[in-house]
Amino acid sequence: MIKNGLTPGKAFITEARRGKGKIIMLGSMPMGEDGNVMVKKLIDHYAAEAGISLRTDA
């Protein structure tokens, strides 16, 4: 939940199920070192949930 800024009280991240998968939507792009860590943890979480074992940087 976003606490400050232009959209207080709105969701920061939401999930929508589609078939056997999910669509993950971010309300904004996290910035700075903390934001990079957060995005990496989100990707790691959903990759593990989906059973992805081969990853590459693009």
N, C-alpha and C positions, 0 to 999 in steps of 0.2 A: 504494500500500500504506500502510495506517495504521500509524504507528510507536508512538504513545502513546495514552493515554486508556483508554476502556472496551473497545475492540476492536482491540488491537494484532495485527498480522499479517493482518488482514482487508482485502479489496479496498475501495478508496475509490470507484472508478468501474469499471463493467463495461458491456460492450456485448453485446446479444443480437440476432442477425439474425432478422427476421420478414419473410418475403416479399421484397419489393424494398427494404425499409427496415431500420431498427435501432431498438431500444429502448435508451436510455442511462440507466443507473441510478446515482445517487450514494448513497454510504453515509451521508452527512450533508450538511447545508447549510453551505457555506463562509461564514464571517462576516468582517466588517470590510472594509476597503478592499481588502486582498489577495484576500479571498474574492470580492468583487464583480468584481475584474479577472479572476479565474479563471473564474467563471461566464460572464462576457461572452466570454472567449476560447473556452470550450467551445461556447457558442451560435454564435459566429462560425465555428468550425471545422466543426460539423455542418451549419450552414446552407449553407456553401460546398460541402461534400461532397454535399449533397442538391440543389445547383443552385438554391437559393432566391435570388431577386434582389429581391423586394419584401418589406420588413420594416416593422413598425410597433411602437411601444411601447404596451403595454396596462396 
